């Protein structure tokens, strides 16, 4: 692969090293990121999400692996997995994520992560997550909490 074709691999190498700034550098300034936990974030919010996550509890028994990177000059995809202890409950989590990308100017322009939110909720909260993790109420509540954490992080960086 030539250098512009390696941006997705570069992104995941930075994630593995918990280097949020290097991850953000892989994103276009007009990035749109979407996943079940945060919803849709744009621009600096998306970049700051990775900075926040890398500076948070991810270091506690956290590992990330990635595979199946496919990339052209316009688009790409990958599968990545994390293993970590969920800080609020101390429960073990193994999350499997399918990522899709659109590229622009050699950078990641759109990034969509998809994972089984119900499975994740069950792992993080046990029976409560099993019972509620599939509901739109749970998803909305989770996105409110994650976005409030992101806002607090961004304010602390000013």
N, C-alpha and C positions, 0 to 999 in steps of 0.2 A: 504494500500500500504506500502511496505517496503521502506526504505530510498532511494535506487537507483531509485525507480519508481516514485519519486516525483520531479524529476529535472525540468520538464516542469512547474508544479505548482509553484515551487520555482522561476523559471525564471519570471513568470507573477506576483508573489507577489512582487518581486524586481522592476519590471516595474511599478506596481501600486504605489510603494513608491518612484519612480524616482531615484532608486539606480543603476546607470550604472555599478559600480564596481561589485555589487552582480550579475547583469545580466551577465556580462562578465565572472564571475567565474563559471557560468553554462555551458559555452562553452568549448569544447575541444580545445586544442591549434591549431589543424588543421581544425577548423570550416570553413565551406563554407556557407555563407548566400546569399540568392537571394530574391529580391523583385522588383516591377516595378519602384520604385523611385530611388534606388541605383544601381540596376543591381546586379552583383555578387561581393561579397567581401569575402576575405579569411583571416584567422588568426587574427592578431591584428587589421586589418582594420575593420572587423566585430565587434569585441569587442569595438573598439573605436567609432564606429557609435552609439552604445547604450549609451556610456558615453557622447558623444556629444549631442545626442538628450535629454538625461536626464538633462544636464546642460544648455540647450538652453531655448527657449520660451515655452517648453512643460508645464511648471508650470502655464502658463497664461490660466486660466479656463480649464485646462487639466484634463480629467478623463479617466481611462482605466478600462474596465471590461473584464473578460474572462470567458469562459464556455466550456462545452463539451470536456474537456481534456480526451484524450484516450492515454494510454501509455503501452507499453510492455518494455522489456529490450532492444529491438532493434530499436523501432520506436514509433512515437506518432503523435498526432494532437490536435489542439485546434482552437477555434474561439475566436477572441478578437476584441473589439470595442473601439474606442477612440472618444471623444468629445473634441474639442479645438477651439481656435480662431487662424486662420492662421495669423502669424505675419506680413507678407508682405501686406495683404489686410484687415485684421481685420474681415474677413468673418468666419462664423461658419462652422465647419467641423464635420461630423459624418462619420467615416471610419469603415468599417466592413472588417475584415481580416481573411482569412482561412490560418492556419499555419500547415505545415507538418514538421516532424522532423525525423532524423535518429540519433541513439545514439551509442556511443562507449566509453567504459571504464566508464560507468555511467554518461557521460556528453553529451551535445548536439553536434553532429558531423556535421550534415547538418540541415539547417533551411531555409525553403522556405515559404515566405509570399505571398499570392495572394489576390489582391483586384482590384476593378473596377477603373482603372486609369482615365477613362473618367468621371465617377461620381465624383471622388476626384477632378479632374481638374475643373469641373463645380462648385463644392462647393467653391473651393479656389479662382477662378478667374472669376466666373460668365459667361457671354456670350462668352468671349474670350476662357475660358476653355472648354465651351460647343463645340465651333467650332473647336478647335485644339486638345483637350485632347485625342482624339482617334487616333491621327496620330503617326507614328513612329518618325517623326521629333520632336514632343513634348516630347516623351519618351526619346529620345537621349539628347535633350536639358536639360530636368529635371535631368537626370543622370549625365550630365556634371556639372550642378550646385551643386547637392548634393555631388558629389565626390570632387569638388573644396572646398566646405565647410568642408568636412571631412579632406582633406589634410591640410587646414589652421588650423583646430582644432588640428590635430596631431602635427603639427609644434609648436603650442603654448604650447604643453604639454612637449616638449623636454627640 
